[in-house]
Amino acid sequence: MSNPLFLSLVAAFGFGVWPVVARFSKMTTSYVAILVSLATFLGVMIGMIGSAAKSPWSTKGMVFCLAAGFFNSLGIIAYSRLLSNPTWDLTK
């Protein structure tokens, strides 16, 4: 589906729900970060079926995407650390 409003709602839902679900796991920072990243990778690969061939590959694009992934991993690790510590209540 290509409706921008629908995609915005799905993105907001996905980014808003995953930390709540991960908090209930009561796993350590490393496990939360690894499992969330793995599930994200698998979900993206499934979602790309049929559209990957349409995307042009370039060295410059790969470098920027790898840099973005690196910065995203820093954010996931930091956020996972917040989620996995039961003494830090993020709701107050």
N, C-alpha and C positions, 0 to 999 in steps of 0.2 A: 504494500500500500504506500502511496506517495503523498498522502494528505499531510501537510506540515503541522496542522493542529493535532491530528492523531499521533504523529510521530513525536511531537513535543510532550503529549500526555503520557505516552509509553516511556519516553526517556525520563520524565519526572517521576513516574511510578517506579521504574527500575532503579534509578539512583536513590530514591527515597526509601525503598523497601529493603534493599540488600543489607544495609547496616543493621536494621532491626532484626532481620532473620539471622545474620551472623552473630549478633549479640546473644541470641538464645542458644547458640552452640556451646558456649562456655569453653571454647578451645583457646589455645595459646595464640599469640600474635603470629607466629610463623605459620601455623596450620591455617588460620583464618586467611592470611594473605595468599598462601599457596593454593588452597582449595577454591577461594573466590576467583583467583586468576585462572586456574585450570578450567573452572566452570565457564568463565567468560570466554576463554579461548575456544572451548568446544561449542558454545552457543554461537559465537561469531562464525566459526567455520561452517556450522550447519546453516546459518543464515545467509552465508555467501554462496551457497550452491546455486549455480546458474548465473551468478553475476560476477564471479571472479575473472572470467575471460574478457569481460568488457572493460576492466580497469587497466590502464596502461602502467607498465612497470618502468621505473627510471631509478638511476642511482641516487639522484638528489632526493627524490621522493622517499626512497627507502631510508636514507639517512635521517630525514625529518621525522618519519614515522617511528624509527627506532629511538630517536631522542624523545619523542612524545611518550613512547612506551616506558622509557626509563623514568621520566618525570611522573608518569602515572603510577609506576611501581613504588616510587617514594611516597606518594600520597596514599596508596593502598596500605603500605607498611605502617605509616604513621596512624592512619585511621584505624587499622586493625589493632594497633597497640591500645588506642583509646577504647575500642570495643571489648577487648579481651580482659581489661582490668576491672574486676567487679567493684573495687573500692571507688572508682570514679563514676559518679552518677551524672550522665550527660543530660538528664532531663531537668536538672535544677539550675 
